[in-house]
Amino acid sequence: MPNTKKDHESDEKNPFIKQTIIEEKKDHNKRIISAACLAMVFGIVAGPSMAVTSYVINKNILNKQTKTTIEIPKEESNPDGSEEAESSEPVEDIVASAIESIDLSEKNLEQMYSSLSKVAENKDNTIVKISAVTTNTDWFDNTLQSESSCSGIIIAKSGDNLIVLTQDMSIEGGVRVVFFDGSIKEATVLGTDGLTNLMVLSVDISAMGEKVKSIEPIVLGNSYQLKRGAFILAIGSPVGISRSLDIGNITAIEKNASFFDGYGRVIYCDKHLDNRGTFLIDTSGELVGVVSNLDGDSPISMAYGISDLKMLIENMTNGVGSAYLGVRVLDIDKERAPEGIPNGVYVTEVRADSPAYNIGIQSGDIISMIGDEEVNSIIGFKNIMEKLKPNQVINIKVSRSGKDGFTELNFETTIGARS
């Protein structure tokens, strides 16, 4: 049994215990003083250290996070696996027949056009006016300034930046963007594309008013779902004036139009629309086309389908170059082609000073292989081009017709960048 009495004896009878307790208190005080001194030293050192660390983080990490980037969902060119059946009946007859089957009064028509106009009005704040100043000199060496303008449309947000799609203009000075409320802001050119005549701008709105900050970008729709005869609304500058409006119909859709380095759909409208920043939206208010001067002599307007432009727009916005070869190609109709014609795509045009032009590819050549991939169709050609990167060195195999049939040629070229 333990000796409990000894355990509870007073401190006077146990000097060792008393001494130990006293020493503990002294050591505790020393620790408090030491901790206070260390805290003061840490505070002195931590201030500058935190300032330096904050600077490094802001410069090397946070600034990188503010880079303008967007990602645009893409559609398959034939999402449902079947093509819309073409009708030989003129679209005007289709529309007239549909109207005759409905008993419409003037009031009905007024309501219909009022409803369509409302769709456009709801997207009016996404339309901006783009102005750029160009400086030239006359014969007497006098400096002359001229201002060119067009419309643009807000297609995305990236942090405090609005992304604007517009027509490419020859810009030497600054670019100004005028918003729907009259406020003006300088813009930064993110990318241009001379083949489609498009340009992408970025506008920092961090210091602008709430009206501009509350703008919701227009939704990029699916132009592969458009059909002939459908109503279409033209916004931007359809009559040459910013924020004007026109309403019409889609008269035709060319599904496999040949573009430089690819193909896509061309939308034809029943109106002659100005191409200086005119955009087509469907009745749900989504952007489905961009009017372009694909054929300046045409009395009707043509537009690129937005689905065919999404990859290009994303690359321009994110500073990623799109591959450039500089050829228009078509599929070879094997049933009508001469016997013995090689597999590949037929070159119909080579753009001057393009990579293809500079290595000697000519109109009439048949491209059968790019790198280690065979080219059997215009769809396959487009898919290969979208995977290539600017400055990539690649071999291109073509077949050229001559007196003794087709001769196989190999060209090595450096892929260019669209600009």
C-alpha positions as CSV (number, residue, x, y, z in Angstrom):
1,M,0.0,0.0,0.0
2,P,1.5,3.4,-1.0
3,N,2.6,5.9,1.6
4,T,0.0,8.6,1.1
5,K,1.2,10.7,3.9
6,K,4.6,11.1,2.4
7,D,3.0,12.0,-0.9
8,H,1.1,14.9,0.8
9,E,3.8,16.3,3.0
10,S,4.3,20.1,2.9
11,D,6.8,21.9,0.8
12,E,8.9,22.9,3.9
13,K,9.6,19.2,4.5
14,N,10.4,18.6,0.9
15,P,12.9,21.2,-0.3
16,F,13.7,19.3,-3.5
17,I,10.1,19.5,-4.7
18,K,9.9,23.2,-3.7
19,Q,13.1,23.9,-5.6
20,T,11.9,22.1,-8.7
21,I,8.7,24.1,-8.8
22,I,10.5,27.4,-8.5
23,E,12.9,26.4,-11.3
24,E,9.9,25.5,-13.5
25,K,8.3,29.0,-13.0
26,K,11.6,30.7,-13.9
27,D,12.0,28.6,-17.1
28,H,8.4,29.4,-18.0
29,N,9.0,33.1,-17.8
30,K,12.1,32.8,-19.9
31,R,10.2,30.9,-22.5
32,I,7.5,33.6,-22.6
33,I,10.2,36.3,-23.1
34,S,12.0,34.2,-25.8
35,A,8.7,33.7,-27.6
36,A,7.9,37.4,-27.5
37,C,11.4,38.2,-28.9
38,L,10.9,35.6,-31.7
39,A,7.5,37.0,-32.5
40,M,9.0,40.5,-32.9
41,V,11.8,39.1,-35.1
42,F,9.3,37.1,-37.2
43,G,7.1,40.2,-37.6
44,I,10.0,42.3,-38.8
45,V,11.0,39.6,-41.3
46,A,7.5,38.5,-42.3
47,G,6.4,41.9,-43.5
48,P,8.9,42.3,-46.4
49,S,8.7,38.5,-47.1
50,M,5.0,38.7,-47.5
51,A,5.3,41.7,-49.7
52,V,7.8,39.9,-52.0
53,T,5.7,36.8,-52.0
54,S,2.5,38.7,-52.9
55,Y,4.3,40.4,-55.7
56,V,5.6,37.1,-57.1
57,I,2.1,35.5,-56.9
58,N,0.4,38.5,-58.5
59,K,3.0,38.7,-61.3
60,N,3.5,35.0,-62.1
61,I,0.3,33.3,-61.1
62,L,-2.6,35.7,-61.0
63,N,-1.7,37.5,-64.1
64,K,-1.6,34.3,-66.0
65,Q,-5.1,33.5,-64.8
66,T,-6.4,36.7,-66.4
67,K,-5.4,35.6,-69.9
68,T,-8.3,35.8,-72.3
69,T,-9.4,32.3,-73.1
70,I,-12.7,30.8,-74.2
71,E,-13.9,27.3,-75.2
72,I,-16.7,27.0,-77.7
73,P,-18.7,23.7,-78.0
74,K,-18.6,22.3,-81.5
75,E,-21.2,20.4,-83.5
76,E,-20.8,17.6,-85.9
77,S,-21.5,18.7,-89.5
78,N,-24.1,15.9,-89.7
79,P,-25.2,15.3,-86.1
80,D,-28.2,13.1,-86.7
81,G,-26.4,10.9,-89.4
82,S,-28.8,11.9,-92.1
83,E,-29.0,14.8,-94.5
84,E,-32.2,16.9,-95.0
85,A,-34.0,15.8,-98.1
86,E,-33.7,18.5,-100.8
87,S,-36.8,19.5,-102.6
88,S,-36.9,20.5,-106.2
89,E,-39.7,22.9,-105.4
90,P,-38.6,26.6,-105.4
91,V,-38.5,28.0,-101.8
92,E,-40.7,30.9,-102.9
93,D,-43.4,28.4,-103.8
94,I,-43.0,26.6,-100.5
95,V,-43.4,29.8,-98.5
96,A,-46.4,31.0,-100.7
97,S,-48.1,27.6,-100.3
98,A,-47.7,27.7,-96.5
99,I,-49.1,31.2,-96.3
100,E,-52.1,30.3,-98.5
101,S,-53.0,27.5,-96.2
102,I,-53.4,29.8,-93.2
103,D,-56.0,32.5,-93.0
104,L,-53.9,35.5,-92.0
105,S,-55.2,39.0,-91.4
106,E,-53.2,42.3,-91.3
107,K,-53.2,42.1,-87.6
108,N,-51.8,38.6,-87.7
109,L,-48.9,39.8,-89.8
110,E,-48.3,42.8,-87.6
111,Q,-48.1,40.5,-84.6
112,M,-45.8,38.1,-86.3
113,Y,-43.3,40.8,-87.4
114,S,-43.6,42.5,-84.0
115,S,-42.7,39.2,-82.3
116,L,-39.7,38.7,-84.6
117,S,-38.5,42.3,-84.0
118,K,-38.7,41.7,-80.3
119,V,-36.3,38.8,-80.7
120,A,-33.8,41.2,-82.3
121,E,-34.4,44.0,-79.8
122,N,-33.6,41.6,-76.9
123,K,-30.1,41.1,-78.5
124,D,-29.5,44.8,-79.3
125,N,-27.2,45.3,-76.3
126,T,-24.8,42.6,-77.7
127,I,-24.3,44.8,-80.8
128,V,-21.4,47.3,-80.7
129,K,-20.0,49.8,-83.1
130,I,-16.4,49.4,-84.1
131,S,-14.4,52.4,-85.2
132,A,-10.8,52.5,-86.3
133,V,-8.6,55.4,-87.4
134,T,-6.3,55.0,-90.4
135,T,-3.5,57.5,-91.1
136,N,-2.3,58.2,-94.7
137,T,-0.4,60.8,-96.5
138,D,-1.5,62.7,-99.7
139,W,0.6,63.8,-102.7
140,F,2.0,66.8,-100.8
141,D,3.0,64.6,-97.8
142,N,0.2,65.9,-95.6
143,T,-1.0,63.6,-92.9
144,L,-4.6,62.5,-93.4
145,Q,-6.7,60.6,-91.0
146,S,-9.8,58.6,-91.9
147,E,-12.2,56.7,-89.7
148,S,-13.8,53.4,-90.8
149,S,-16.5,51.7,-88.9
150,C,-18.6,48.5,-88.8
151,S,-20.6,46.6,-86.3
152,G,-19.5,43.8,-84.0
153,I,-21.3,41.3,-81.8
154,I,-20.4,40.2,-78.2
155,I,-20.0,36.4,-78.3
156,A,-18.3,35.6,-75.0
157,K,-17.0,36.7,-71.6
158,S,-13.5,35.9,-70.2
159,G,-13.0,37.4,-66.7
160,D,-13.4,41.1,-67.0
161,N,-13.1,41.0,-70.8
162,L,-15.9,40.9,-73.4
163,I,-15.1,39.1,-76.7
164,V,-16.3,40.8,-79.8
165,L,-16.6,39.2,-83.3
166,T,-16.5,41.6,-86.2
167,Q,-15.3,42.2,-89.7
168,D,-11.6,42.5,-90.3
169,M,-10.5,46.1,-91.0
170,S,-7.2,47.5,-92.1
171,I,-6.1,48.9,-88.7
172,E,-3.0,51.0,-88.1
173,G,-4.2,52.9,-85.0
174,G,-6.4,52.1,-82.1
175,V,-9.8,50.4,-82.2
176,R,-12.7,51.8,-80.3
177,V,-15.8,50.0,-79.2
178,V,-19.1,51.9,-78.7
179,F,-21.6,50.1,-76.5
180,F,-25.4,50.3,-76.7
181,D,-25.5,52.9,-73.9
182,G,-23.0,55.2,-75.6
183,S,-20.0,54.3,-73.5
184,I,-16.7,54.0,-75.4
185,K,-13.7,51.8,-74.7
186,E,-10.4,51.0,-76.4
187,A,-10.2,47.4,-77.6
188,T,-7.4,44.9,-78.1
189,V,-7.1,42.9,-81.4
190,L,-6.8,39.2,-80.4
191,G,-6.7,37.8,-83.9
192,T,-7.6,38.3,-87.6
193,D,-8.3,36.0,-90.5
194,G,-7.9,37.2,-94.0
195,L,-9.6,34.2,-95.6
196,T,-12.9,34.8,-93.9
197,N,-12.4,38.5,-93.3
198,L,-13.1,38.2,-89.6
199,M,-11.5,39.7,-86.5
200,V,-11.8,39.1,-82.8
201,L,-11.5,41.8,-80.2
202,S,-11.2,41.9,-76.4
203,V,-12.6,44.8,-74.3
204,D,-11.7,45.2,-70.6
205,I,-14.9,46.3,-68.9
206,S,-13.6,46.1,-65.3
207,A,-13.8,49.9,-64.9
208,M,-17.1,50.4,-66.8
209,G,-20.7,50.9,-65.6
210,E,-23.1,48.2,-64.6
211,K,-25.1,48.4,-67.8
212,V,-22.1,47.2,-69.8
213,K,-21.0,44.7,-67.1
214,S,-24.5,43.1,-67.2
215,I,-24.4,42.3,-70.9
216,E,-25.0,38.7,-71.6
217,P,-23.1,37.5,-74.8
218,I,-25.2,36.1,-77.6
219,V,-25.4,32.3,-77.8
220,L,-23.6,30.7,-80.7
221,G,-26.2,28.4,-82.3
222,N,-26.1,25.4,-84.6
223,S,-26.1,26.4,-88.2
224,Y,-26.3,22.8,-89.3
225,Q,-29.9,22.7,-88.2
226,L,-31.0,25.6,-90.5
227,K,-33.6,24.8,-93.2
228,R,-34.7,26.6,-96.3
229,G,-37.6,28.9,-96.0
230,A,-37.0,29.6,-92.3
231,F,-37.2,33.1,-91.0
232,I,-33.9,34.8,-90.4
233,L,-33.1,38.1,-88.7
234,A,-30.2,40.2,-89.7
235,I,-28.8,42.5,-87.0
236,G,-25.6,44.6,-86.7
237,S,-25.4,46.7,-89.9
238,P,-27.7,45.0,-92.5
239,V,-28.5,48.3,-94.1
240,G,-25.1,49.9,-93.5
241,I,-26.2,51.6,-90.2
242,S,-25.1,50.1,-86.9
243,R,-28.0,48.5,-84.9
244,S,-30.3,48.3,-87.9
245,L,-32.6,45.3,-88.5
246,D,-33.9,43.3,-91.4
247,I,-36.1,40.3,-91.5
248,G,-36.1,37.7,-94.3
249,N,-35.9,34.1,-95.3
250,I,-33.3,31.5,-95.9
251,T,-33.6,30.9,-99.7
252,A,-30.9,28.2,-100.0
253,I,-28.1,26.4,-98.1
254,E,-25.0,25.1,-99.9
255,K,-23.9,22.3,-97.6
256,N,-20.4,21.5,-99.1
257,A,-19.1,24.8,-100.2
258,S,-15.3,24.8,-100.8
259,F,-13.4,27.2,-98.7
260,F,-9.6,27.6,-98.5
261,D,-8.2,24.7,-96.5
262,G,-11.7,23.3,-95.8
263,Y,-15.3,23.3,-96.5
264,G,-18.5,24.5,-94.9
265,R,-22.1,25.7,-95.4
266,V,-23.1,28.9,-97.1
267,I,-26.4,30.4,-96.2
268,Y,-28.3,32.4,-98.8
269,C,-30.8,35.1,-97.9
270,D,-33.5,36.8,-99.9
271,K,-32.1,40.2,-99.0
272,H,-29.0,42.2,-100.1
273,L,-27.3,42.8,-96.7
274,D,-24.3,45.0,-96.0
275,N,-21.3,42.8,-95.1
276,R,-19.7,45.4,-92.7
277,G,-20.7,43.5,-89.5
278,T,-24.0,41.9,-90.2
279,F,-25.0,38.8,-88.3
280,L,-27.8,36.3,-88.8
281,I,-29.8,35.1,-85.8
282,D,-32.6,32.6,-85.8
283,T,-36.1,33.0,-84.2
284,S,-34.8,31.9,-80.8
285,G,-32.2,34.7,-80.8
286,E,-29.1,32.5,-81.4
287,L,-26.2,33.6,-83.7
288,V,-26.2,31.2,-86.7
289,G,-24.4,33.1,-89.5
290,V,-22.0,35.9,-90.4
291,V,-22.7,37.8,-93.7
292,S,-19.6,37.9,-95.9
293,N,-18.5,39.1,-99.3
294,L,-18.1,35.6,-100.6
295,D,-19.4,36.8,-103.9
296,G,-19.4,40.6,-104.2
297,D,-21.4,40.5,-107.4
298,S,-24.3,38.5,-106.1
299,P,-27.7,40.4,-105.7
300,I,-28.5,38.2,-102.7
301,S,-26.5,37.9,-99.5
302,M,-24.4,34.9,-98.5
303,A,-23.2,34.1,-95.0
304,Y,-20.8,31.6,-93.3
305,G,-22.6,29.2,-91.0
306,I,-21.4,29.9,-87.4
307,S,-20.8,26.2,-86.7
308,D,-18.1,26.2,-89.4
309,L,-16.4,29.2,-87.7
310,K,-16.3,28.0,-84.1
311,M,-12.9,26.4,-84.2
312,L,-11.4,29.4,-86.0
313,I,-13.0,31.9,-83.5
314,E,-11.8,29.9,-80.5
315,N,-8.2,29.8,-81.9
316,M,-8.2,33.5,-82.6
317,T,-9.4,34.4,-79.2
318,N,-7.0,32.1,-77.4
319,G,-4.0,33.2,-79.5
320,V,-3.6,29.8,-81.1
321,G,-2.7,29.8,-84.7
322,S,-4.8,28.0,-87.3
323,A,-3.0,25.9,-89.9
324,Y,-2.8,27.5,-93.4
325,L,-2.0,25.7,-96.7
326,G,-3.9,27.9,-99.2
327,V,-5.8,25.5,-101.4
328,R,-9.5,24.9,-102.3
329,V,-10.3,21.3,-102.9
330,L,-13.3,19.2,-104.1
331,D,-14.3,15.6,-103.8
332,I,-13.7,13.5,-106.9
333,D,-16.8,12.0,-108.3
334,K,-15.6,8.5,-109.1
335,E,-18.6,7.7,-111.3
336,R,-17.9,10.6,-113.6
337,A,-14.1,10.8,-113.3
338,P,-11.8,9.2,-116.0
339,E,-10.7,5.6,-115.3
340,G,-7.5,5.3,-113.3
341,I,-7.8,8.6,-111.5
342,P,-6.0,8.4,-108.1
343,N,-7.8,8.7,-104.8
344,G,-7.7,12.1,-103.1
345,V,-9.2,15.5,-103.4
346,Y,-9.0,17.7,-106.5
347,V,-7.3,21.1,-106.1
348,T,-9.5,23.8,-107.8
349,E,-7.5,26.9,-106.7
350,V,-4.2,27.7,-105.1
351,R,-3.9,31.1,-103.2
352,A,-1.0,33.3,-104.3
353,D,2.0,33.4,-101.9
354,S,0.5,30.6,-99.8
355,P,2.6,27.6,-98.6
356,A,1.0,25.4,-101.3
357,Y,1.8,28.0,-104.0
358,N,5.4,28.4,-102.9
359,I,6.2,24.7,-103.1
360,G,4.6,24.3,-106.5
361,I,1.2,22.7,-106.0
362,Q,-1.1,23.6,-108.9
363,S,-4.7,23.7,-109.8
364,G,-5.6,20.3,-111.1
365,D,-3.4,18.4,-108.8
366,I,-4.9,15.6,-106.6
367,I,-3.8,15.6,-103.0
368,S,-3.7,12.0,-101.8
369,M,-1.7,12.2,-98.6
370,I,-0.7,14.8,-96.0
371,G,2.0,13.6,-93.6
372,D,1.2,10.0,-92.8
373,E,-2.6,10.4,-93.3
374,E,-4.4,9.5,-96.5
375,V,-6.8,12.1,-97.9
376,N,-9.9,10.5,-99.5
377,S,-12.6,13.3,-99.1
378,I,-13.0,17.0,-98.5
379,I,-14.2,16.1,-95.0
380,G,-11.0,14.1,-94.3
381,F,-9.0,17.0,-95.7
382,K,-10.6,19.5,-93.3
383,N,-10.1,17.2,-90.4
384,I,-6.4,16.8,-91.1
385,M,-6.0,20.6,-91.5
386,E,-7.6,21.2,-88.1
387,K,-5.1,18.9,-86.5
388,L,-2.0,20.6,-88.1
389,K,-0.1,23.4,-86.3
390,P,1.6,26.5,-87.8
391,N,5.3,26.0,-88.5
392,Q,4.9,22.2,-88.7
393,V,7.1,20.7,-91.4
394,I,5.1,18.1,-93.3
395,N,5.2,16.1,-96.6
396,I,2.4,16.4,-99.1
397,K,1.9,13.7,-101.8
398,V,0.0,14.8,-105.0
399,S,-0.8,13.2,-108.3
400,R,-0.4,15.4,-111.4
401,S,-1.9,14.6,-114.8
402,G,0.4,14.6,-117.9
403,K,0.7,13.1,-121.3
404,D,1.6,9.7,-119.9
405,G,-1.1,9.7,-117.2
406,F,-0.6,10.7,-113.6
407,T,2.8,11.3,-112.0
408,E,3.2,11.1,-108.3
409,L,5.0,14.1,-106.7
410,N,6.2,14.7,-103.1
411,F,6.5,18.2,-101.6
412,E,7.8,19.2,-98.3
413,T,6.4,22.4,-96.8
414,T,6.2,24.3,-93.6
415,I,2.6,24.9,-92.6
416,G,1.7,28.6,-92.4
417,A,-0.6,30.4,-90.0
418,R,-3.9,32.0,-91.0
419,S,-3.8,35.8,-90.4
